[in-house]
Amino acid sequence: MNNINLNKNHTLLLFFISLFFYFFNLELNLKILPIICFFLIATIGVSHGALDHQKGKKILKIFNIKNMNFFYLIYILFSLLIIFLWLILPGVTLTLFLIVASYHFGKEDSVFENRPNIKILNFFLLAKGLLIILAPFYFHSQETLKIFEDLNVNVIPVNNNILTGLIMLSLISNFIISRNFLLSSLDSFTIILLNLTFEPLIAFTIYFCFLHSLRHTFSLINIIDSKNFKKGLLNFSKRALPLTFLTGVIFLISLFILNNYYLLNSAIMKIVFIGLASLTFPHILLEYLIEKNEKKS
């Protein structure tokens, strides 16, 4: 199965699963769900960045640096810098993270061919990805504001008319940039259905782990072995397991530490979103450097 057909089947499957949840009102309110979300994000969610060290080798070659320890040091220091900035400037760091993450989501989730020569393409990609942030605000405003409070950020509720306009902009952006609007729009409707049905953490977990992360994983598997998906998956799993396991352990240790000072759900929110921010910034920077270098060559 080639990568295009795999993404098509994956898109349709996730959309119909979301539709099933919505129409059969399968809202989940179990107390254990935040813990399940935590483990899914700490494993499946972060696994799509577990080959960053492979990409780091390419970057080091560009700068004629042979010692991989240099890459690990810079990557870790960058992650720690984001955590430090969040502690002293939570509002600014969160705002920057949401903007960068929205652009990243909009770009990486555009697996169906984009229209060529679109002016201000980056703006439309950002607008498309904003739906991930806007939908929880629109459908579960109070729960979303509570998450922001757990992250030490006080946010003023946004008027629903403004949110509606921005959501429409996101949908229109999807239409403008995609050649296959039908399949691409199913992503947006899936996100909306998930947020209609579930509270923000659950909706985000399903999106992040089973749409965004799996999409990125499919592309990595295709790069590793474009002819044999099973061999590519096995190869990817072997390569990704060490860093995924290490990240999961760090997340788990952090949870045990923070749970001594905060309620469990509050500790989970801090680790999930601050932890993801600390991984997202170096991950996106790495992607940018590789893409920039490929354009030059």
VEXDREN-2710 file (C-alpha; in Angstrom, 1 decimal):
% VEXDREN-2710
k/r/px/py/pz
1/MET/0.0/0.0/0.0
2/ASN/1.5/3.3/-1.0
3/ASN/1.7/6.4/1.3
4/ILE/-1.1/8.2/-0.5
5/ASN/-3.6/5.4/-0.2
6/LEU/-2.6/4.8/3.4
7/ASN/-3.3/8.4/4.3
8/LYS/-6.7/8.2/2.4
9/ASN/-7.7/5.1/4.3
10/HIS/-6.5/6.5/7.6
11/THR/-8.4/9.8/7.0
12/LEU/-11.6/8.0/6.2
13/LEU/-11.3/5.6/9.1
14/LEU/-10.7/8.2/11.7
15/PHE/-13.5/10.4/10.4
16/PHE/-16.1/7.6/10.6
17/ILE/-14.9/6.6/14.1
18/SER/-15.3/10.2/15.2
19/LEU/-18.8/10.2/13.5
20/PHE/-19.7/7.0/15.4
21/PHE/-18.6/8.5/18.7
22/TYR/-20.7/11.6/18.0
23/PHE/-23.9/10.0/16.9
24/PHE/-23.9/7.3/19.5
25/ASN/-23.1/9.9/22.2
26/LEU/-20.2/7.9/23.4
27/GLU/-18.9/10.6/25.7
28/LEU/-16.3/9.2/28.1
29/ASN/-16.1/10.6/31.6
30/LEU/-14.0/8.0/33.4
31/LYS/-11.6/9.4/36.0
32/ILE/-8.8/7.3/34.6
33/LEU/-9.0/8.9/31.2
34/PRO/-6.5/11.7/31.9
35/ILE/-4.0/9.1/32.9
36/ILE/-4.7/7.1/29.6
37/CYS/-4.3/10.3/27.6
38/PHE/-1.0/11.0/29.4
39/PHE/0.4/7.6/28.5
40/LEU/-0.8/7.8/24.9
41/ILE/0.8/11.2/24.3
42/ALA/4.0/10.1/26.1
43/THR/4.3/7.1/23.8
44/ILE/2.4/7.2/20.5
45/GLY/2.2/11.0/20.5
46/VAL/5.9/11.7/20.9
47/SER/7.1/8.7/18.9
48/HIS/6.8/10.6/15.6
49/GLY/9.7/12.8/16.7
50/ALA/11.8/9.9/17.9
51/LEU/13.9/9.9/14.7
52/ASP/15.0/13.5/15.2
53/HIS/18.5/12.2/16.0
54/GLN/18.6/10.7/12.5
55/LYS/17.7/14.1/11.1
56/GLY/20.3/15.6/13.4
57/LYS/23.0/13.6/11.6
58/LYS/22.1/15.3/8.4
59/ILE/22.3/18.8/10.0
60/LEU/25.7/18.0/11.5
61/LYS/27.0/16.9/8.1
62/ILE/26.0/20.3/6.7
63/PHE/28.1/22.0/9.4
64/ASN/30.9/19.4/9.1
65/ILE/30.4/18.3/12.7
66/LYS/31.0/14.6/13.4
67/ASN/30.3/14.3/17.1
68/MET/26.6/13.4/17.7
69/ASN/26.9/14.4/21.3
70/PHE/26.9/18.0/20.1
71/PHE/23.4/17.5/18.6
72/TYR/22.0/15.9/21.7
73/LEU/23.4/18.7/23.9
74/ILE/21.9/21.4/21.7
75/TYR/18.6/19.6/21.5
76/ILE/18.3/19.1/25.3
77/LEU/19.5/22.6/26.1
78/PHE/16.9/24.0/23.7
79/SER/14.1/21.9/25.3
80/LEU/15.2/23.1/28.8
81/LEU/15.3/26.7/27.6
82/ILE/11.6/26.4/26.6
83/ILE/10.7/25.0/30.0
84/PHE/12.6/27.8/31.7
85/LEU/10.9/30.5/29.5
86/TRP/7.5/28.9/30.4
87/LEU/8.3/29.3/34.1
88/ILE/9.2/32.9/33.9
89/LEU/7.0/34.1/30.9
90/PRO/4.2/31.5/30.7
91/GLY/1.8/33.8/28.7
92/VAL/4.4/34.8/26.1
93/THR/5.8/31.2/25.8
94/LEU/2.3/29.7/25.5
95/THR/1.2/32.2/22.9
96/LEU/4.3/31.5/20.8
97/PHE/3.9/27.8/21.2
98/LEU/0.2/27.9/20.0
99/ILE/1.2/29.9/16.9
100/VAL/4.2/27.6/16.1
101/ALA/2.2/24.5/16.8
102/SER/-0.8/25.6/14.7
103/TYR/1.5/26.2/11.7
104/HIS/3.2/22.9/12.3
105/PHE/-0.2/21.1/12.5
106/GLY/-1.5/22.9/9.4
107/LYS/1.6/22.0/7.4
108/GLU/2.3/18.4/8.6
109/ASP/-1.4/17.4/8.3
110/SER/-1.6/18.6/4.7
111/VAL/-0.7/15.2/3.3
112/PHE/-2.9/15.6/0.3
113/GLU/-1.2/17.6/-2.4
114/ASN/-1.4/21.4/-2.0
115/ARG/-2.1/23.8/-4.8
116/PRO/1.2/25.2/-6.3
117/ASN/2.1/28.8/-6.4
118/ILE/-0.3/30.0/-3.6
119/LYS/0.6/33.4/-2.3
120/ILE/0.9/33.7/1.5
121/LEU/0.8/29.8/1.8
122/ASN/2.3/30.0/5.2
123/PHE/-0.6/32.1/6.4
124/PHE/-3.2/29.6/5.1
125/LEU/-1.3/26.7/6.7
126/LEU/-1.3/28.6/10.0
127/ALA/-5.0/29.3/9.7
128/LYS/-5.8/25.7/8.9
129/GLY/-3.9/24.5/12.0
130/LEU/-5.6/27.0/14.2
131/LEU/-8.6/24.8/14.3
132/ILE/-6.8/22.5/16.8
133/ILE/-6.7/25.5/19.2
134/LEU/-10.0/27.1/18.4
135/ALA/-12.4/24.1/18.5
136/PRO/-11.8/23.4/22.3
137/PHE/-12.4/27.1/23.0
138/TYR/-15.7/27.1/21.0
139/PHE/-17.2/23.8/22.3
140/HIS/-15.7/23.6/25.8
141/SER/-14.8/27.1/26.8
142/GLN/-14.7/26.5/30.6
143/GLU/-12.7/23.3/30.4
144/THR/-10.2/24.9/28.1
145/LEU/-9.8/27.9/30.3
146/LYS/-9.2/25.5/33.2
147/ILE/-6.3/23.9/31.3
148/PHE/-4.8/27.4/30.7
149/GLU/-5.1/28.1/34.5
150/ASP/-3.2/24.8/35.1
151/LEU/-0.5/26.2/32.8
152/ASN/-0.3/29.4/34.9
153/VAL/-1.9/31.5/32.2
154/ASN/-5.0/33.5/32.7
155/VAL/-6.9/33.9/29.4
156/ILE/-9.8/36.2/28.7
157/PRO/-12.8/34.3/27.1
158/VAL/-13.1/35.0/23.4
159/ASN/-16.4/36.0/21.9
160/ASN/-18.1/33.1/20.1
161/ASN/-18.7/35.3/17.0
162/ILE/-14.9/35.8/16.7
163/LEU/-14.3/32.1/17.2
164/THR/-16.8/31.3/14.6
165/GLY/-15.2/33.6/12.1
166/LEU/-11.7/32.2/12.8
167/ILE/-13.0/28.6/12.4
168/MET/-14.6/29.6/9.1
169/LEU/-11.2/31.0/8.1
170/SER/-9.6/27.7/9.0
171/LEU/-12.0/25.8/6.8
172/ILE/-11.7/28.2/3.9
173/SER/-7.9/28.0/4.2
174/ASN/-8.1/24.2/3.9
175/PHE/-10.2/24.6/0.7
176/ILE/-7.7/27.1/-0.8
177/ILE/-4.5/25.1/-0.3
178/SER/-5.7/21.6/-0.9
179/ARG/-6.1/19.9/-4.3
180/ASN/-8.2/17.2/-2.7
181/PHE/-10.7/19.3/-0.7
182/LEU/-13.0/16.4/0.1
183/LEU/-10.4/14.3/1.9
184/SER/-8.6/17.3/3.4
185/SER/-11.9/18.7/4.8
186/LEU/-12.6/15.4/6.5
187/ASP/-9.6/16.2/8.8
188/SER/-11.3/19.5/9.9
189/PHE/-14.7/17.8/10.4
190/THR/-13.0/15.0/12.4
191/ILE/-11.4/17.6/14.7
192/ILE/-14.8/19.4/15.1
193/LEU/-16.6/16.1/15.8
194/LEU/-13.9/15.1/18.4
195/ASN/-14.3/18.4/20.2
196/LEU/-18.1/18.2/20.0
197/THR/-18.0/14.8/21.7
198/PHE/-15.1/14.9/24.1
199/GLU/-13.6/17.3/26.6
200/PRO/-10.4/19.1/25.3
201/LEU/-7.7/16.7/26.7
202/ILE/-9.4/13.6/25.2
203/ALA/-10.1/15.3/21.9
204/PHE/-6.5/16.6/21.6
205/THR/-5.1/13.2/22.5
206/ILE/-7.1/11.4/19.8
207/TYR/-6.1/14.1/17.3
208/PHE/-2.4/14.3/18.3
209/CYS/-1.8/10.5/18.6
210/PHE/-4.0/9.0/15.9
211/LEU/-4.1/11.7/13.3
212/HIS/-1.1/14.0/13.5
213/SER/1.5/11.6/14.9
214/LEU/0.4/8.6/12.8
215/ARG/0.5/10.8/9.6
216/HIS/4.1/11.8/10.4
217/THR/5.0/8.2/11.2
218/PHE/3.6/7.1/7.9
219/SER/5.8/9.6/6.1
220/LEU/8.9/8.4/8.0
221/ILE/8.1/4.8/7.3
222/ASN/7.7/5.7/3.6
223/ILE/11.1/7.3/3.6
224/ILE/12.7/4.3/5.3
225/ASP/11.1/1.7/2.9
226/SER/8.7/3.0/0.2
227/LYS/8.2/-0.5/-1.2
228/ASN/7.4/-2.6/1.8
229/PHE/5.3/-1.0/4.5
230/LYS/5.7/-3.8/7.0
231/LYS/9.5/-3.8/6.8
232/GLY/9.5/0.0/7.0
233/LEU/7.3/-0.1/10.1
234/LEU/9.5/-2.7/11.8
235/ASN/12.6/-0.6/10.9
236/PHE/11.0/2.6/12.2
237/SER/9.9/0.9/15.5
238/LYS/13.4/-0.3/16.2
239/ARG/14.9/3.2/15.5
240/ALA/12.2/5.1/17.4
241/LEU/11.9/2.8/20.4
242/PRO/15.0/4.1/22.4
243/LEU/14.1/7.8/22.4
244/THR/10.4/7.2/22.7
245/PHE/11.1/5.0/25.8
246/LEU/13.4/7.6/27.2
247/THR/10.9/10.4/26.7
248/GLY/8.1/8.3/28.3
249/VAL/10.3/7.7/31.3
250/ILE/11.1/11.4/31.7
251/PHE/7.4/12.2/31.4
252/LEU/6.5/9.6/34.0
253/ILE/9.2/10.7/36.5
254/SER/8.0/14.3/36.0
255/LEU/4.4/13.2/36.8
256/PHE/5.5/11.5/40.1
257/ILE/7.4/14.7/41.1
258/LEU/4.7/17.2/40.2
259/ASN/1.9/15.1/41.7
260/ASN/3.5/15.9/45.1
261/TYR/2.7/19.6/44.6
262/TYR/-0.4/19.6/42.4
263/LEU/-3.6/17.5/41.9
264/LEU/-3.0/14.6/39.4
265/ASN/-5.0/16.2/36.6
266/SER/-3.3/19.5/37.0
267/ALA/0.1/17.8/37.0
268/ILE/-0.8/15.9/33.8
269/MET/-1.8/19.1/32.0
270/LYS/1.5/20.7/32.9
271/ILE/3.6/17.8/31.8
272/VAL/1.6/17.2/28.6
273/PHE/1.5/20.7/27.3
274/ILE/4.8/22.2/28.7
275/GLY/6.5/18.9/27.8
276/LEU/5.2/19.0/24.3
277/ALA/6.2/22.6/23.9
278/SER/9.8/21.7/25.0
279/LEU/9.9/19.0/22.3
280/THR/8.0/20.8/19.6
281/PHE/10.3/23.8/19.3
282/PRO/13.5/21.9/18.6
283/HIS/11.6/19.4/16.5
284/ILE/10.2/22.1/14.2
285/LEU/13.5/23.9/14.0
286/LEU/15.1/20.7/12.9
287/GLU/12.4/20.2/10.2
288/TYR/13.0/23.8/9.1
289/LEU/16.8/23.4/8.8
290/ILE/16.5/20.2/6.8
291/GLU/13.8/21.7/4.5
292/LYS/15.9/24.8/3.9
293/ASN/19.0/22.7/3.1
294/GLU/17.0/20.5/0.7
295/LYS/15.8/23.6/-1.2
296/LYS/19.4/24.8/-1.6
297/SER/20.6/21.5/-2.9
END
